[in-house]
Amino acid sequence: MNRAKQNLLGLTREELGAFAESIGEPRYRGQQIFGWLYARGAREFRAMTDLGKAFRESLQNSAAIEGLSFVSREASRHDGTTKFLFELSDGLKIESVLIPPASAFRPGEATRDDEQTRLTLCVSTQVGCPLDCAFCATGTMGFSRNLTTGEIVDQILQALHLTGKRITNIVFMGMGEPMLNYDNVMRSLDIITHGIGIAARHITISTAGWADKIRQMGDEHRRAKLAVSLHSAVEETRSRLMPVTRRYPLQALLAAIEHYYRAVKLRVTYEFIFFEGVNDTDAEVARLIKFARRVPSKINVIPYHSIAFTGVQGFAASLRPSTRTEAIVDRLRSNNLTVMMRSSAGEDIAAACGQLAIKTLRRSRASVS
């Protein structure tokens, strides 16, 4: 009876060591495979030239390297942002976005050398998303499944191979809620840092506010940066924009953030889109200032990118970018808060923040008002 081949892509260094032992090889062979898979991006065992012919033949018989299938890429004519479309083994599809140096910032906002030179890949963690935020196209797809560790990591390996460029930063801000795929996201984080060689300080995990997992990140002393998609510090407003608030009210979210900060002492980023007449009033801004002062933080102000192409209706369709955004930013800064204004990188190819959605999987969305 033939044993099914073990897919090695997505296994950690320890798991690869255990696999090597399971086929009668020394454990250190797993470390060699780890280097070939992630540091060198090998896709075939015959490319692993320092393993020895007999061992490579053994791997050929017992293991496989199965990842994503590249479908297409599309580049912005305005800023060079590139969107990749990948197909999974079950036929589902996901998107990743490569953001060129400094194009994610408004002119004058990125001044440090690392911000001017960094190349950021925005990776997905789920096929679709179950959280249904009113301003996000991915939620219109519904939710199909979590990505495996290998499918998450392979987005980076594929982008490295397809572009031939050095990726300096990773953001878990693509399709899906990373905290709902926590174990695979954290396994991929370990592989990215130890295998691909991107330090945790250059990796950001963005969440809509899944408080339990924010606490777990703190308990595990995870050194990746935490970004919280906030968008309002007023309970009623945030509930309309982000239904997750009904499960984790703002006080529960803030308590989790404070717990995380006490554990790791890393500044938290709050992501914020200002919508006309929704969260841009003086009272809303005052609540944001109070909220943001509870732990050291930075506020990323993101332009609203229309998701009308998904056919949204009701409250979601009524959202418009605030005309007061720059005045609000001035007020936040005058209250000694650190604020960065983001640009609309990739908007012409529906690759900007909040716009990722696979057309064939979109569903209609009812009003969340």
Sequence and secondary structure as in RCSB ss.txt:
>XXXX:A:sequence
MNRAKQNLLGLTREELGAFAESIGEPRYRGQQIFGWLYARGAREFRAMTDLGKAFRESLQNSAAIEGLSFVSREA
SRHDGTTKFLFELSDGLKIESVLIPPASAFRPGEATRDDEQTRLTLCVSTQVGCPLDCAFCATGTMGFSRNLTTG
EIVDQILQALHLTGKRITNIVFMGMGEPMLNYDNVMRSLDIITHGIGIAARHITISTAGWADKIRQMGDEHRRAK
LAVSLHSAVEETRSRLMPVTRRYPLQALLAAIEHYYRAVKLRVTYEFIFFEGVNDTDAEVARLIKFARRVPSKIN
VIPYHSIAFTGVQGFAASLRPSTRTEAIVDRLRSNNLTVMMRSSAGEDIAAACGQLAIKTLRRSRASVS
>XXXX:A:secstr
     EE TT  HHHHHHHHHHTT  THHHHHHHIIIIIS   SGGG TTS HHHHHHHHHHEE    EEEEEEE
 TTT  EEEEEE TTS EEEEEEE TTTTB TTT  SHHHHH  EEE   EEE SS  TT SGGGG EEEE  HH
HHHHHHHHHHHHH     EEEE SSS GGGGHHHHHHHHHHIIIII   GGGEEEEES  HHHHHHHHHTT  SE
EEEE S SSHHHHHHH GGGGTS HHHHHHHHHHHHHHH   EEEEE  BTTTT SHHHHHHHHHHHTSSSEEEE
E      GGGT  HHHHH  B TTHHHHHHHHHHTT EEEEB  TTGGGT STT    GGG        
